[in-house]
Amino acid sequence: MSQPVQPPNQPQQPFGGQPVDGNPYAGQPGQPAPAAPTGNPYGQQPPAPTGNPFAGQQPGQGSPFGGGAPFAPAPPARNNVLLGVLVALGAAVVAGILYGVIAGSIEREVGYAAVGVGFLVGFASSKIGGSNPAVIGAAAVFSIGAVYLGQLVGISMVLADLAQIPFSEVIGDHFGTVTEAWSQEADFMTYLFLALGAIAAVGGAKKAG
């Protein structure tokens, strides 16, 4: 007896349509079957590390530990009290001499110049030594000394001009006369300029800090 003939073009079950005989790699209908393992245990794995922890990063990417550059430079220290005091002393000597030259040239004191002396001393010292109270206090004291030094230099220049003798001779041989002349000529404005120098030094130190 002959077998029944199958109709032509009979729909075939797609490869991997249903699990066949417990095949775990068979897919669902209409989906491609996953690739079978090739036997290589290292297949489809990411490349092995090359030893460089930064390999594979794009240019401009930050450090893997967070932040930008992995080694940022440390900011300069600004808390050296001793250095700040020394800077205040040096600035006071220079500013005081300049103040005296100006006062002696015009034969009068200028309040703005006294303020400038104190501000310069306070700003320079605090830039180096920070906002330490010892640095600010030293700047204020040295500013008073700077203004006083400037007043003595100015008086010496005036006396040297009147006596027609060198300025160095007045400072070296007649310094007592200079201080005596300062005591006789000192008035309210003289002491006010000294106070302005100290106040300006504190303001300069705060501005720098």
KOLZA-657885 format. One line per 5 residues: number of its first residue (from 0); their letters; for each residue x, y, z of C-alpha. Coordinates in nm, 4 decimals, m for minus. Each point is the difference from the previous one (the first is absolute). Layout:
N
NUM) a) X:Y:Z; ... $
***
This chain:
209
0) msqpv) 0.0000:0.0000:0.0000; 0.1512:0.3333:m0.1014; 0.0789:0.2773:0.2489; m0.1892:0.3246:m0.0203; 0.1892:0.2687:m0.1911 $
5) qppnq) 0.0911:0.3085:0.2002; m0.1193:0.3226:m0.1493; 0.2769:0.2052:m0.1592; 0.1606:0.2966:0.1826; m0.1140:m0.1167:0.3369 $
10) pqqpf) 0.1027:0.2523:0.2684; 0.3109:m0.1122:0.1716; 0.0710:0.0605:0.3605; 0.2660:0.2745:0.0284; 0.3364:m0.0973:0.1273 $
15) ggqpv) m0.0055:0.0189:0.3733; m0.3726:0.0773:0.0101; m0.0683:m0.2181:0.3002; 0.2310:m0.1717:0.2411; 0.0974:m0.3253:m0.1563 $
20) dgnpy) 0.0958:m0.2886:0.2190; 0.0918:0.2288:0.2877; 0.2245:0.2255:m0.2120; 0.0490:0.3088:0.2183; 0.1224:0.2019:m0.2957 $
25) agqpg) m0.3160:m0.0289:m0.2026; m0.1720:0.3393:m0.0406; m0.3590:0.1100:m0.0134; m0.2016:0.0069:m0.3213; 0.1057:0.2853:m0.2237 $
30) qpapa) 0.3221:0.0634:0.1905; 0.3473:m0.1020:m0.1147; 0.1643:m0.2633:0.2067; 0.2886:0.1142:0.2177; 0.3408:m0.0966:m0.1126 $
35) aptgn) 0.1146:m0.3242:0.1389; 0.3126:m0.0022:0.2129; 0.3106:m0.0513:m0.2024; 0.1895:m0.1737:0.2730; 0.2269:0.3032:0.0581 $
40) pygqq) m0.0494:0.1076:0.3633; 0.1454:0.3423:m0.0872; m0.2305:0.0731:m0.2870; m0.2114:0.3192:0.0075; 0.1944:0.1338:0.2996 $
45) ppapt) 0.1423:0.3540:0.0256; 0.3681:0.0412:m0.0819; 0.2362:m0.0926:0.2769; 0.1490:0.2879:0.1987; 0.3298:0.1309:m0.1351 $
50) gnpfa) 0.1356:0.1146:0.3345; m0.0776:0.3701:m0.0662; m0.2892:0.1055:0.2272; m0.0686:0.2981:m0.2264; m0.0136:m0.1988:m0.3250 $
55) gqqpg) m0.3163:0.0344:m0.2005; m0.0846:0.3487:0.1251; m0.0799:0.2676:m0.2480; 0.2174:0.3150:m0.0084; m0.1275:0.2570:0.2465 $
60) qgspf) m0.1530:m0.2542:0.2374; 0.0712:0.0554:0.3680; 0.1705:m0.2247:0.2423; m0.1819:m0.3258:0.0824; 0.0246:0.1000:0.3645 $
65) gggap) m0.2110:0.3107:m0.0521; 0.0920:0.3627:m0.0638; 0.2024:0.1467:m0.2825; 0.3738:m0.0415:m0.0168; 0.1202:m0.2865:0.2190 $
70) fapap) 0.2818:0.2102:0.1457; m0.1135:0.3586:0.0610; 0.2725:0.2351:0.1275; m0.0326:0.0994:0.3638; m0.0698:0.3696:0.0688 $
75) parnn) 0.2893:0.1975:0.1387; 0.0115:0.0306:0.3763; m0.0928:0.3437:0.1325; 0.0289:m0.0563:0.3737; 0.3702:0.0662:0.0602 $
80) vllgv) m0.0231:0.2440:0.2909; 0.3722:0.0662:0.0314; 0.0411:0.0700:m0.3706; m0.3042:0.2269:0.0055; 0.1482:0.2034:0.2874 $
85) lvalg) 0.3329:0.0321:m0.1827; m0.1790:0.1170:m0.3135; m0.1897:0.2573:0.2064; 0.3294:0.1302:0.1413; 0.1643:0.0235:m0.3409 $
90) aavva) m0.3020:0.1682:m0.1569; m0.0152:0.2474:0.2900; 0.3639:0.1066:m0.0476; m0.0391:0.0491:m0.3760; m0.3371:0.1734:0.0239 $
95) gilyg) 0.1206:0.2224:0.2850; 0.3000:0.1219:m0.2003; m0.2181:0.0717:m0.3025; m0.2476:0.1846:0.2196; 0.2824:0.2102:0.1466 $
100) viags) 0.1363:0.0871:m0.3440; m0.3430:0.1196:m0.1096; m0.0549:0.2009:0.3200; 0.3486:0.1525:m0.0154; m0.0359:0.0908:m0.3675 $
105) ierev) m0.3219:0.1966:0.0509; 0.0914:0.0965:0.3592; m0.3297:m0.1205:0.1364; m0.1718:m0.3218:0.0950; m0.2806:m0.1530:m0.2038 $
110) gyaav) m0.2703:m0.2044:0.1677; m0.0585:m0.2139:m0.3087; 0.3677:m0.0947:m0.0025; m0.0205:m0.1164:0.3619; m0.3047:m0.2091:m0.0867 $
115) gvgfl) 0.1844:m0.1454:m0.2985; 0.2939:m0.0982:0.2203; m0.2209:m0.1901:0.2441; m0.2014:m0.1675:m0.2738; 0.3137:m0.1182:m0.1795 $
120) vgfas) 0.1505:m0.1471:0.3162; m0.3209:m0.1788:0.1013; m0.0749:m0.1322:m0.3484; 0.3515:m0.1342:m0.0614; 0.0283:m0.1694:0.3391 $
125) skigg) m0.3412:m0.1660:m0.0202; 0.0640:m0.1205:m0.3536; 0.2892:m0.2046:0.1334; m0.0968:m0.0729:0.3590; m0.3768:m0.0322:m0.0375 $
130) snpav) m0.2619:0.1495:0.2301; 0.1747:m0.1006:0.3193; m0.0627:0.2575:0.2790; 0.3727:0.0108:0.0739; 0.0747:0.1011:m0.3582 $
135) igaaa) m0.2721:0.2661:m0.0015; 0.1187:0.1379:0.3350; 0.3591:0.0129:m0.1169; m0.1066:0.1783:m0.3184; m0.1866:0.2643:0.2014 $
140) vfsig) 0.2961:0.0617:0.2329; 0.2510:0.0109:m0.2846; m0.2248:0.2391:m0.1899; 0.0152:0.2459:0.2897; 0.3776:m0.0345:m0.0052 $
145) avylg) 0.0028:0.0488:m0.3773; m0.1936:0.3247:0.0209; 0.2252:0.1179:0.2833; 0.3078:m0.0910:m0.2029; m0.1407:0.1917:m0.2941 $
150) qlvgi) m0.0559:0.3051:0.2171; 0.3610:m0.0132:0.1207; 0.1288:m0.0366:m0.3554; m0.2106:0.2961:m0.1093; 0.1284:0.2188:0.2864 $
155) smvla) 0.3576:m0.1047:m0.0792; m0.0408:0.1024:m0.3621; m0.1349:0.3394:0.1044; 0.2815:0.0566:0.2514; 0.2617:m0.1074:m0.2542 $
160) dlaqi) m0.1398:0.2505:m0.2453; m0.0048:0.2809:0.2570; 0.3497:m0.0702:0.1325; 0.1414:m0.0715:m0.3464; 0.1545:m0.3244:0.1150 $
165) pfsev) m0.0339:m0.3527:m0.1403; m0.3016:m0.2044:0.1018; 0.2226:m0.2851:0.1177; 0.1800:0.2361:0.2383; m0.3290:0.1084:0.1551 $
170) igdhf) m0.1069:m0.3611:0.0563; 0.3403:m0.1184:0.1190; 0.1283:0.2901:0.2085; m0.3084:0.1943:0.0997; m0.2651:m0.2677:0.0491 $
175) gtvte) m0.0685:0.1283:0.3512; m0.0778:0.3411:m0.1448; m0.2391:m0.1632:m0.2437; m0.1958:m0.1813:0.2739; m0.0071:0.3178:0.2089 $
180) awsqe) m0.1385:0.1925:m0.2940; m0.2653:m0.2669:m0.0460; m0.1067:0.0304:0.3661; m0.0281:0.3768:m0.0296; m0.1941:m0.0119:m0.3265 $
185) adfmt) m0.2296:m0.2891:0.0916; m0.3661:0.0972:0.0215; m0.3405:m0.1625:m0.0333; 0.0459:m0.0673:m0.3732; 0.3349:m0.1672:0.0637 $
190) ylfla) m0.1543:m0.2560:0.2313; m0.3045:m0.0315:m0.2236; 0.2234:m0.1080:m0.2877; 0.1551:m0.2636:0.2253; m0.3461:m0.1339:0.0857 $
195) lgaia) m0.1071:0.0068:m0.3649; 0.2975:m0.2180:m0.0886; m0.0999:m0.2651:0.2555; m0.3658:0.0033:m0.1045; 0.0923:m0.0269:m0.3675 $
200) avgga) 0.2282:m0.2948:0.0792; m0.2891:m0.1932:0.1522; m0.2159:0.0831:m0.3012; 0.2728:m0.1101:m0.2412; 0.0447:m0.3280:0.1871 $
205) kkag) m0.3726:m0.0753:m0.0186; m0.0040:0.0900:m0.3677; 0.2816:m0.2442:m0.0706; m0.1620:m0.2737:0.2085 $
***
